[in-house]
Amino acid sequence: MNETPTEIHELTERVLAAWAEALDIDVEAVPLDVSFFEAGGNSLLLLLLSEHLNELTTRELTIGELFQHSTVRAQTALLTDAPDAPAARLGATTRHTLLGRAGGAR
């Protein structure tokens, strides 16, 4: 793909927002170059992040790709460079749905 710097910046902002949603933190607290797991994520939250990221473009990321490209910057690059590929969808649309928690409790 040939994204402009503005398009890449916008995609980065959307990836940051996906991380913030999955980690249940403010978007300003999401680091660009720290792995998802070091930022507080776990394997269940990675599945949720996958759902959010797969909604951003026509490119669907696999869990394996997210392990290999574990930072916001790396995931943004992957989304801008990669061809379309099928991936399984889990249907977990919120952190609380994935974790089986009601009412937004932590």
NORMOQUI-V65643 format. One record per helix or strand. SS is the DSSP state (a for helix, b for strand). FROM is the first residue (numbers start at 1). LEN is the number of residues. Records with the same first field share a line. If there is no record, write none. Layout:
SS = FROM-LEN / FROM-LEN
//
This chain:
a = 5-19 / 27-3 / 43-12 / 63-6 / 72-10 / 95-5
//
